[in-house]
Amino acid sequence: MDSTEIRNALERLTANASRELLAKQPHWGDAILCDGLLYAARVLGSDAPVEAAQRWFEPKLAAGPRTNGWFWFWAAEALPALDMYAKTNDPRYLEYARAIAGFMETSAARTADGAYVPHPPALEVWIDVCYFTAPALALLGRMSGDSEMIERAADQMIVHRDHLIDPGSGLFWHVAYVERKSHSQCLWARGNSWFSIAAPQVLAEIEAAGGTHRLAAKVGKIRAALARQLNKIVSLQDESGLWHTVIDRDDSYLEPSSAAGFALALGRALRTRLSGLDEARARIAYTRAIDAICGKIDVHGAFTDVSQQTPPGDFAFYNSIEVGTAPFATGVCMMALSEAVETWQAKKS
């Protein structure tokens, strides 16, 4: 698939997402969809996705973030709020993100070593929470000139790694049950993709803030974990370019949202020449993943066959999750295709 075809797929996806964001029932993944629209707007040179994001955000700005609700709803909104601030220079978005980060850092439940706990009083560490917290903290820290906040973002990536890594593979479990000193049963593909997306974002903010040398030891830990994870992920890719929803079980179904996340992560890792990454194999996997996710965008612009909301369970449970469309998946797909188009444009210039 060439760059023109990828851009056409992105245009179709973005047009549909702009309509759906405002028309469907609210979902925690809407914040990720909103952020994906901002990526696409930048690449496509269109104001329409930004206008849709602004209309979605407007009542939220008036009311303020609802930090007493389900963790995923409010924590997910910090990153697109910061990206909206960068796009519009409207200080309301910055204050909205600051309110979320302030609650996160002062009031949200944590483990003894600082990992955010999404469902207190249950003392659990979830792999997707690193995406919902660390990149926003790192970006806000850079925007605010707060080097300690940036370091705390790095700490979140490391503590999630420590709780959830499978030592044998370098992949990550879905949930760690801290008090029981155990973890969920399966290596869930989409959960792994959240770590692989978050880590390059945090590393990029550290570098942009000039903190790579000061945080060298922590940066090294995140890079090493990411490179090892991605090398293993590449080895598990199906011939279709997708990955199985239980990533190390080829008797589970193939699932596109994880492929969108891995495409986004691999593109970033290749662009930054991530130390320890098997670049030759990663480049092949990246191209196949981009082609595969484009093939899951239908004529109406819907990103299809995505596994729906997935709590932890046994293998049969993961393999029973229904598929359809989901706003978080569409958002990540827009991010992956936007960065792919940008990469090809940079090669041409």
C-alpha positions in Angstrom: 0.0 0.0 0.0 1.5 3.4 -1.0 1.3 6.7 0.8 -1.7 7.9 -1.3 -3.7 4.9 -0.4 -2.9 5.3 3.3 -3.8 9.0 3.1 -7.1 8.1 1.5 -7.8 5.6 4.2 -7.0 8.2 6.8 -9.3 10.8 5.2 -12.2 8.3 5.1 -11.6 7.3 8.8 -11.3 10.9 9.9 -14.5 12.1 8.2 -16.5 9.3 9.8 -14.9 9.8 13.2 -15.6 13.5 13.2 -19.3 12.7 12.7 -19.4 9.9 15.2 -17.7 11.7 18.1 -20.7 14.0 18.4 -23.5 11.7 17.5 -23.0 8.5 19.5 -23.4 7.6 23.2 -20.6 8.8 25.4 -17.7 6.3 25.9 -14.4 6.5 27.8 -12.6 6.0 24.5 -14.0 9.3 23.1 -11.0 11.2 24.5 -8.7 9.0 22.5 -10.8 9.5 19.4 -10.6 13.2 20.0 -6.8 13.1 20.2 -6.7 11.0 17.0 -8.7 13.7 15.2 -6.0 16.3 16.2 -3.3 14.1 14.7 -5.3 13.7 11.5 -6.0 17.4 11.3 -2.3 18.2 11.3 -1.5 15.8 8.6 -4.5 16.4 6.4 -4.4 20.2 6.7 -8.0 20.3 7.6 -9.8 22.3 10.3 -12.9 20.1 10.4 -11.5 17.5 12.8 -10.4 20.2 15.1 -13.8 21.8 15.1 -15.4 18.4 16.0 -12.9 18.1 18.9 -13.7 21.6 20.1 -17.5 20.9 20.0 -16.9 17.7 22.0 -14.8 19.5 24.6 -17.0 22.6 25.0 -19.4 21.4 27.6 -16.6 19.7 29.4 -14.6 22.9 29.7 -17.7 24.6 31.1 -18.3 21.9 33.8 -14.7 21.0 34.5 -13.3 17.4 34.7 -15.4 14.9 36.6 -12.6 13.3 38.6 -15.0 11.4 40.9 -16.1 9.2 38.1 -14.7 6.0 36.5 -10.9 6.4 36.1 -10.8 5.9 32.4 -13.3 8.6 31.6 -11.5 11.5 33.3 -7.8 10.4 33.1 -8.1 9.9 29.4 -9.1 13.5 28.8 -5.8 15.1 30.0 -3.8 14.2 26.9 -6.2 15.5 24.2 -6.8 18.6 26.4 -3.1 19.4 26.2 -3.0 18.7 22.5 -6.0 21.0 22.0 -4.1 23.7 24.0 -1.0 23.2 21.7 -3.3 23.5 18.7 -5.5 26.4 19.7 -3.5 28.2 22.5 -6.8 28.4 24.4 -5.8 28.4 28.1 -9.0 26.7 29.1 -7.6 23.4 27.8 -4.4 23.8 29.7 -6.3 24.5 33.0 -8.5 21.5 32.3 -5.5 19.2 31.9 -3.9 20.7 35.0 -7.0 19.9 37.0 -6.9 16.3 36.0 -3.1 16.0 36.6 -3.5 17.8 40.0 -6.2 15.3 41.1 -4.1 12.4 39.7 -1.0 13.4 41.7 -2.7 14.4 44.9 -5.8 12.3 45.3 -5.8 9.3 43.0 -5.2 5.9 44.7 -1.8 4.3 44.4 0.2 1.3 45.4 3.0 1.7 48.0 5.5 2.2 45.2 3.4 4.8 43.4 1.5 3.0 40.6 -1.9 4.4 39.9 -4.8 2.2 41.0 -7.9 2.6 38.8 -10.4 0.7 40.9 -9.9 1.3 44.6 -10.2 -0.2 47.1 -9.0 -3.1 44.9 -5.2 -2.8 44.9 -4.6 -3.6 41.2 -2.2 -2.3 38.6 -3.5 -2.3 35.0 -1.2 -2.0 32.0 -3.5 0.4 30.1 -3.3 2.9 33.0 0.3 3.8 32.0 -1.0 5.3 28.8 -3.8 7.2 30.6 -1.4 8.8 33.0 2.3 9.0 32.0 2.2 10.7 28.6 0.0 13.5 29.8 2.1 14.1 32.9 5.2 14.2 30.7 3.7 16.6 28.2 2.3 18.9 30.9 5.6 18.8 32.7 7.4 19.9 29.6 4.8 22.6 28.8 5.1 23.9 32.4 8.8 23.6 32.7 8.3 21.1 35.6 11.2 18.6 35.4 10.0 16.8 38.5 6.6 16.1 36.9 8.4 14.7 33.8 10.4 12.4 36.0 7.3 11.2 37.8 5.9 10.3 34.3 9.0 8.2 33.7 8.5 6.6 37.1 5.0 5.5 36.2 6.3 3.7 33.1 8.9 1.9 35.2 6.6 1.0 38.1 4.0 -0.4 35.6 6.8 -2.4 34.0 7.9 -3.7 37.4 4.4 -4.9 38.4 3.4 -6.4 35.1 6.3 -7.7 33.0 6.5 -11.3 32.2 10.2 -12.0 32.7 10.3 -14.8 30.2 9.0 -12.8 27.2 9.3 -9.1 28.0 5.5 -8.8 27.4 3.1 -7.4 29.9 0.2 -9.0 31.8 -3.1 -7.2 31.8 -3.5 -6.7 35.6 -1.3 -7.2 38.7 -3.1 -8.1 41.9 -0.7 -6.5 44.3 -1.9 -8.0 47.6 -2.1 -11.5 46.2 1.2 -11.1 44.4 -0.3 -12.5 41.3 -1.4 -11.4 37.9 -4.2 -12.0 35.3 -4.0 -15.1 33.2 -3.3 -13.9 29.7 -0.9 -11.7 27.7 -3.5 -9.4 26.1 -2.5 -7.8 22.9 -4.2 -4.5 23.3 -2.9 -4.1 26.8 0.6 -4.5 25.5 -0.1 -1.9 22.8 -0.9 0.7 25.4 2.6 0.3 27.0 4.2 0.4 23.6 2.4 3.6 22.6 3.0 5.4 26.0 6.7 4.6 26.3 7.9 6.5 23.1 5.7 9.5 24.1 7.2 9.8 27.5 10.7 9.3 26.1 10.0 12.0 23.5 8.9 14.5 26.1 12.0 13.8 28.2 14.2 14.5 25.2 12.3 17.6 24.2 12.6 19.0 27.7 16.4 18.4 27.7 16.1 15.8 30.4 17.7 12.7 28.8 21.0 13.1 30.5 19.6 13.9 33.9 17.2 11.0 33.7 19.6 8.7 31.9 19.1 5.6 34.2 15.3 5.8 34.0 15.4 6.5 30.2 17.6 3.5 29.8 15.1 1.3 31.7 12.2 2.4 29.6 14.1 2.1 26.3 15.3 -1.4 27.2 11.8 -2.5 28.2 10.2 -1.1 25.0 12.9 -2.6 22.7 12.5 -6.0 24.3 8.7 -5.9 24.1 8.6 -4.7 20.5 11.1 -7.4 19.4 8.9 -10.0 20.9 5.7 -8.4 19.5 7.2 -8.5 16.0 8.0 -12.2 16.3 4.3 -12.9 17.1 2.7 -11.0 14.2 0.4 -13.0 12.0 0.9 -13.2 8.3 -2.2 -11.0 7.9 -0.3 -8.1 9.6 -2.5 -8.4 12.7 -2.0 -9.9 16.1 -4.0 -12.4 18.1 -6.1 -10.9 20.9 -4.2 -13.1 23.4 -0.9 -12.3 21.7 0.9 -15.6 22.3 -2.1 -17.8 21.4 -2.7 -18.4 17.7 -6.0 -20.1 18.7 -7.4 -16.7 19.7 -8.9 -14.3 17.1 -7.0 -11.7 15.2 -7.7 -8.1 16.5 -7.1 -4.8 14.7 -6.9 -2.3 17.6 -3.7 -3.9 18.9 -2.3 -3.8 15.4 -3.0 0.0 15.2 -1.2 0.4 18.6 1.8 -1.6 17.5 2.0 0.2 14.2 2.0 3.5 16.0 4.7 2.2 18.5 6.9 0.6 15.8 6.7 3.7 13.6 7.9 5.8 16.5 10.6 3.3 17.5 12.0 3.2 13.9 11.9 6.9 13.5 13.9 7.5 16.7 16.3 4.5 16.1 15.4 2.9 19.4 18.5 1.2 20.8 18.1 -2.6 20.9 15.3 -2.8 18.4 15.7 -5.3 15.5 15.1 -2.7 12.9 15.0 -4.9 9.9 12.3 -7.1 11.3 10.5 -4.2 12.9 10.3 -2.4 9.5 8.7 -5.4 7.8 6.2 -5.8 10.7 5.4 -2.0 10.6 4.6 -2.0 6.9 2.4 -5.1 7.2 0.6 -3.7 10.2 -0.2 -0.4 8.4 -1.5 -2.3 5.4 -3.6 -4.5 7.7 -5.3 -1.7 9.6 -6.0 0.1 6.4 -7.8 -3.0 5.2 -10.0 -2.9 8.3 -11.4 0.6 7.4 -14.6 0.0 5.5 -16.1 2.1 2.7 -18.0 4.2 5.3 -14.8 5.0 7.2 -15.4 2.7 10.2 -12.5 0.8 11.7 -14.0 -2.6 12.0 -13.6 -6.0 13.9 -12.2 -4.4 17.0 -12.6 -6.3 20.3 -14.9 -4.4 22.7 -14.2 -3.3 26.3 -12.1 -6.1 27.8 -11.7 -6.8 31.6 -9.3 -9.5 32.6 -10.4 -13.2 32.6 -9.3 -16.6 31.4 -8.4 -17.5 27.8 -11.9 -18.4 26.9 -13.2 -15.1 28.2 -10.7 -13.0 26.1 -11.5 -15.1 23.1 -15.3 -14.5 23.6 -15.2 -10.7 23.5 -17.4 -9.4 20.7 -16.0 -7.3 17.9 -17.2 -4.2 16.2 -16.2 -0.6 16.2 -14.8 1.4 19.2 -13.8 5.0 19.6 -10.4 4.2 21.3 -9.5 2.0 18.4 -10.5 4.6 15.8 -8.4 7.2 17.6 -5.3 5.1 17.8 -5.7 4.1 14.1 -5.9 7.8 13.1 -2.7 8.4 15.1 -0.9 5.5 13.4 -1.9 6.4 9.9 -1.2 10.1 10.5 2.3 9.4 11.6 2.8 7.0 8.7 1.8 9.7 6.3 4.1 12.2 8.0 7.0 9.7 7.7 6.4 9.3 4.0 6.1 13.0 3.5 9.4 13.6 5.3 11.1 11.0 3.1 10.0 12.9 0.0 11.2 16.3 1.1 
